[in-house]
Each structure stands twice: as structure tokens, then as C-alpha cells.
Amino acid sequence: MPKSAKYLLIGSTETYSGKSATVLGLSHQLQQKGLDIAYGKPLGNSLSTSEGAVVEEDVQFITHNLNLSANRIAPTILALDEASVQKRLYGEDTTDYRQTLVEQYLQIPRGDLVVLEGPGDLSEGYLFDLSLLQVADVLNASVLLVSRYSSLVSVESLLSAKQRVGDRLIGVVINDIPPKELETVNNFVRPYLEQHGIAVLAMLPKNDLLRSVSVGELVKQLNAEVLCRGDRLDLMVESLAIGAMNVNAAVKYFRKRRNMAVVTGGDRVEIQQAALETSTQCLILTGQLPPPQFILSRAEELEIPILSVDLDTLTTVEIVDRTFGQVRVHEPIKVYCIRQLMAEHFDCDRLLSKLGLTPVISH
């Protein structure tokens, strides 16, 4: 009988807190220490169906990145969407998901540690017995919570989560801390949480690159037409600027920003020109007016893609903003960045001792 693996469930108090990034960085670190890792995401959300099987994009990306063999990947049991909720409420889906979890996760040997990515928050998946706490109970898993820092008030959601998760809470990762607040978090938030039985395993500084979006992703979300440099859609955009003011004000404003996407009207040629001469990764033109030839030639020369959208400026900005808020980690440069950040800031040895695991390779 093979020794059974331990389970670590990575959850968060709210969606888009950085769970996938934490899974990626942490699993890589654990592999470096010689541990045999498996990965799974019981409850999926960004799914595509390939050859009849349900595939979760994050799972594909992470398993590929960690180089996991097929027997180290636990299946996604359910896609959480409007349709699956409806089936459950109408009584068309009467599956006992606890039983499915036991069969798919517990009864198959999968190495030393199975790292699981939990749902978006503490209540998601409850309808199917697949919420964070329900899964943790069935698998007897330890829980690591990732929390995005917004202000000192962020402490409240962690204290409240501790009360709900109880002794299963092995620690927390505080993510996205603005550099100027790192000291405050370190001197006040961390000791306060530690005193209340919450181990702070990492404090990760805010990172513009991780919050960035590729031009290609913007093309997809905006349904944009690419007017030039379709070969540079891998450029990363870190901020958004709107060119609606007069050109002198625009130039000052553009100079303060870096790696931006500039949204402006197709008829605002002087703004387009100013944007091309500053730190711009792409121009997004609204109102379906094509730019003059000299703008296209200059953009071609500077390798800056120009996108044209059939939307007004406000809608365009809303879509771009939303894309920033739901950023994925699927670009190689981000993976490298996450690994560096976690290696520098995450206390892996403390986690291992809490899990009762010993590193195979000690550095």
C-alpha cells in the first residue's frame, strides 16, 4: 500500500487574489526541494471542451509549466457556470460530489503532496459540496489562503477566514502590497496575525509586470482589428492612458507612464503622434476612423501595434480595466517573475514543517 499523499488546498477570501500564481511559484519551489508534487483544481471555471473531456485552462497551463506527468494531475470534477448551477437547482444534477472527490482524489496515489487550487472565495462551490471547507474536510487538507492587500482593513477578512477555516489554516500569503506599505504590513499586520494564530508565510510586493496584460489579450477582449505590427502582440501593457485632452497636457501625462496602452479617437492624430514617441505598447483607436498613413508607418518602424475598435472610448476603457483586474499568469515572463518573487519572499521551510514533510534536497 503506497503511503498516502498530503493535501494542501490553496484558497482565497475573494476572487482574483493570485491563487494560480501562488500555486505556480510554490509548486516550483517544492519541486526544487525534491518533492513529488501533484496538482488539481476540483472546481473549474475557465473551461474549454476538447475531445469531449472538460479541460480547465489554468490546469493545462500549470501542469505544463510544472512538467507534471498524467498520473500527477487530478481531474477537474465540475465546471462552475450558470448552466451547472441551473441543473443543480432544477434537480437535474444529483451527483454526490463528495463521493466523486473521494474516488478521484483520495483513492489514487499521487506522490508526496497534492497541491489543489480552491474556488474563488470561501462560499463558491457550496451548492455542490465543493466549497473550500467542504473539500478540505473530505480530503483532510491543510489550507493556505492568499489575500490581496488593499489596506489595513484586509486584516478583517483574514481573521474572519481563520474563524471559519479553523485549525486547517496552515498560513496565509499577503499579496500585491504597495512598496511604501511593506514596512507597515511587516511591523503591524504580520505580528498581529501571528498573535492570532495565523502564520504569515509570505508578503509579496505589488508587481506591475504580474498585473500586466499582453496586447494579444486586449485584441481578444476588445474584438479589435490589428492595423499594424500583428507580430508584436506579445508586448506587455502595464497601464492604460486615455488621450482625450489637448496635446500638451497629453505629452506630460504620457511621459509619467510606462508600458501603456493609449486609447484615443481615430481622428486625434496629434495625440496618436505623441503616444508613439513615449512608452506606449499599443494604440487603441476608437470610432472606426483609420489613422493617416504616416502614423501607421511610424508605428510600423517603432514596432507598436495599432488596434482599431468598433466601440466608444468609455466602453473600451471599461473592457481594458476589467481585463487588468482578471489578469492570468499565462505568459512565460510572468512565470519567471512569479518564481523569483516566491523564491525571495515565501517561507517554504516553515510550510513544509507545518505539513510534516521533509525536503529531499536541502540547499
N, C-alpha and C positions, 0 to 999 in steps of 0.2 A: 504494500500500500504506500504510494508516494506521500511524502509529507505535504500537508495542505498549505496552500499559499496564504499569505496575509492579504488583507484588502485595505486599500487607502482610497477613500472617496473624497474627491475634491469638489467642493460646492461653493456657493456664494450667497450673500444676502440679497443681491439684486443682479439682474441680467447685465451682460457686457462688463463684467468686473475684471476679466482677464484669466478665466479658468483654463482655456486652451493653452494660453501662453505659459501658465504655471505648470500645466501637465507636461508640455514640451521641454521646458527648461529643467524641471525636476527629474523627469524620467531620464534625460540625457545624463544628468549628474549621477543618478543611481546606477546607470549602466557603466559609467566611468569607474564606479566603485565595485564593478564586477557582479552586480546583482542581476538575476534573471527576471526581467520585467515583462508583464503582460499588460494590455490596455483594453478598455472597453468604455462604451458610453451607452448605458442601458436605455436611456430615453433620448431619442434623436429629435432634431428639429430642422436642420437644413438637409433635406433628403433628396436624392435622385434615385430613380429605379433603374438598375441596369440588369439586363437578362432576368427580369422577374424578381431579382433579390433587392432588398432595400439597402441602399448604400448611404451612409452619413458622410458628408464631405469632410468634416473635421476628423472623423475616424480614419478615413483614407489618407488624409494628409499626414496625420500624426504617426500612423503605423508605418507609412512610407519613410518618414523622417527618422524614425527610431529604428528603422530596418528590422521590424518585427516579423517573425515567421508566422504563417497562418494559424498555427496552434497557440500563438501568444496573443491572438486577437479575439476578444469576447464579443459576441454579436449585439447589435442594437435591437432591442426587443420590440420597440414601438416607436412610430413616428408621431410626435405630438403636433396635431394641427386641428383645424376646425372640423374636418371630416371624422377624425378618430374620436374626438370629444362627442360629436353628434351620435355616432354609432353606440358609444358607451351609454349616453343619456337615453337613447331610444331603446336600450336593451338589446341591440343587435350584436354588441360585443360583450360576451360574458366570460371572457378569458380570465383565468386565475393567474395574474401576472406574478404573484409571489412564487407560485409553483414553477412558472417559466424561469424565473430568476434562479431558483434552486437548481433546476435541471441544466440551464445553460451556463451558469456561473460556478456553482458550488461543486457539481459532480464531475467537473473536468479539470484535471491537474494543469496548472498554468504557472510554473516557475515559483520564485520566491515571493514576489509581490505583484498583486494586480492593482494597477492604478486606474481608478474609474473617474470619469468626468460626470459630475452630477448635473441635475437640472438647473435652470436659470436662477431660481431662488428657492426658499425653503418650502413653498407650497406647491410649486409646479409639479405635476405628475400625480398629485394626491388621489385624483379620481380613479387612477389605475393601480393604486398601491405601489407607485414607483417614485414617490417623492423622496427627497434626500434621506429623511429619517426612516422611512419605511424600508428603503433599500439597505441602509446601514444596519437596521435590525436583522433583516433576513441574512445578510452576509457577514454579520458581526464585524463590520468595517470600522476603522478609525476614520474620523472626519477632519479634513483640513479646509478651512474657509478662506476664500480670497475676498478682500474687501477693497473697493476703490475709495481712496481718501478724498473727501470733499471738504471737510472742515473738522474741527474738534468734535462736532456732533456725530461724526462717523462712529465714535466710541459706542453710542447707544445701540446701534444695530448689532454690534458685536456682543455687547453684554446680553442683549435680548436673545441673540442666537445661542449664546452659551447656555442660557437657561433652558432653551428648547432642545439643544443637542446633548447637553449634559456631559457625562464622562467620556463619551465618544469623541468629543472635540479635542484633538491632539495638538492643535495650534492654528494660528492664522497668518496670512500673508497680507500686509497692507501695501496696496499698490498705488502707483500714479501720484506719489507725494510731490508737490511742487518743491523744488530745491530749497527755496527760502523757508519752507516749513519743516524741513527734515529734522532740524535741531529740536524744535518744539515737540514733534512726534516722538523723537528719541528720549527727550528728557521728561515728558509728562504722560503722553499716551501709552508708550510702551510699559513703563513701570506700573501705571495704573492697571492696565490689562493683566500684567503678570501677577500683581497682587490679588486680582480677582480670578486667578486660576486659568488665565488664557495665555498660553505660550505664544509670543510673537516670534515666528520663525524667520520672517523676512520683512524688511521695509524697503520697498522698491521706489527709487526716484522716478518722477514723471519723465517720459522719454518721447520726444517728438517723432522720432522715426517709427516707433511702435504704433503711434496714433495716426500714422500717415496712410494715405490711400494711393494706389497706383493709378496712373492716368487711364489705364485699361479698365479698371473697376468703375471709374467715373463715366467712361464711354458706355459701359453696360447699364449702369443705373440711370443715366440720362437719356439712354437710347439715342446717342449723339452720332452725327455723321463726322468722320475724320477727314478734314480738308487737306492736311499735310502731315508728314512725319508719322505715318501709321506704324513705322518701325521703332518708335520711341515710346510706346505705351507702357513700358516698364518703369518710366520715371516716377519717382515718389513725390506726392504732394503733401506738404505738412500744414499748409494753412490756406484760407480762402480769402480773396480780396475782391471787392466789388468796385468796378470803375464807373462810378456814376457822377463823380464830382468834376470840377474843372481840372484841366491837365496839370497845372502847377501843384495843386493840392494832391492830385493822384501820384505824381512823381515822388513827393515827400513820403506819402503813405506807403507806396510800393517799396521804397528804399529801406523801410524799417522791417520789412517782412522777408522771410526766406522760403524758398521752395514752394511758391504759392501757385494756386490756380486763380486766374483772374477772369471774373465774369463781367462782360460788358456788352453793350449793343453792337450789332454788326456795322452800324453806321458811325461808331465812335472811333474813328481812325487814329486820332491823336492819342487817345488812351491806349489803344492797341499797340501803338508805336512805343509809348512809354513803358508799357508792360514788358515788351520784348527786350528792352535794354536793362531790365532789372532781374531779380532772382525768380523768374517765372518758369514753371514746369509745363504749364499748358494754358492756352487761351480758350475760354468758352464763350462763343458768340451767340447772343440771343436774337430773336426776331427774324431769323432766317435770311438775313442780308449777307451776301458773300463779301469778304474783305477785299480791298483792292489788291491787284497783283503784286505790288511792291511789298505789302505786308506778308503775303504768302512766301515771296522769295526770301525775305529777311528771316522768317520763321524757319524756313527750309534750311537756310545757312546756319542758324543758331541751334538747330535740332530741337525746336519747340513745337509740339503738336498743336494744331488749332482744331477745335471741335465746334460744330455748329448744332444748335439745338432748336427744336420747334416748340420752345416754352418761353414764358416771360421770365424776367430776372428773378422775381420773388420765388416762383416755383423752383427754378433752377437752384437757387441758393438753399432752399429747404431740402431738396434732394441731396445736394452735396453735404450739407450739415448732417443729415441723417446717416449718410454713408460714413462720415468720420466717426459718428457715435457707435457704429456697429462694425468697427474695423475687424478684419480677420488677420490671422498671422501667416497667411499662405505664401508670403514672398521669402525667398531664401535669405535676403539680407536681414529680414526681421528675425528669422530663426537664429541666425548667428548672434544678433543683438540680444535676444532673449537668453541664449545660453551664457553670454558674457555677464548679463545682469544678474542672473540667478547664481552663477558661479561666485560672483563677488558678494552678493547680499543674502543668499539663503543658507541657513544653518542646517546643512544636510545631516551632519553627525548627530545633532540633537534630535532630529526627526527619526533617524534610524534607531537611536537608543530608546526613544519613546515607543517605536514599533516593535522593539525587541529583536532587531535584525543587526547582523554584524557585516560591515563591508568586507568583501572578499579581497579587494586590492586596497591596501592603505597607502596613502601618499605621504 
